[in-house]
Amino acid sequence: MKKKERKTEDPQWINAMCDVLIGGVLAGVTTILVLLLCAVLVSAGAVPVSAMYCVVLAACAAGALAGGTFAVRKIFRRPLLAGLGVGIVLFLLLLTAGLIAYKGTSIANGGAGILCACLCGGAIPGLLARKPKKKRRR
């Protein structure tokens, strides 16, 4: 009696999760680069120090936008969930970095704003993704 061979292909959801994680890492790198640029602008005096919280939120949204765009282009199904997944991954990366650097964190210290910025930045590419047009059969 022959045994049935199992498929060795990965399920689609594993590939989608890998693309979301790669998009999250891309979002983290983009966020760090934007924050580095903003730190240079603050040092030069072009940006006031009092505006740094808004700059951090904008950097988080820009990073999530870049990573979400990557993930949405790779994953054709459910683009909004892919973008939100990238936003969640970015927030968890930032939360982990904050825990490592400061030995503690609190939502009251601006965590809710950063979470909203990450989720909104990741959701924008998901909302703007177009579904392919269906061809009519005649």
Number of C-alpha atoms within 10 A of each C-alpha: 3 4 5 6 6 6 7 6 6 8 9 9 10 10 13 18 16 12 23 28 20 18 31 30 19 22 33 27 16 20 26 17 14 19 20 13 13 18 16 13 14 16 12 10 10 10 15 11 13 9 10 15 13 12 17 19 21 19 27 32 27 22 32 38 30 23 34 36 25 22 30 28 15 16 19 14 12 13 26 19 19 31 34 23 26 38 33 21 25 31 24 16 16 20 18 15 12 14 13 11 10 9 9 10 15 11 10 8 9 12 15 12 17 24 22 17 24 33 25 20 29 38 26 19 25 23 14 12 15 10 10 7 6 6 6 5 4 3
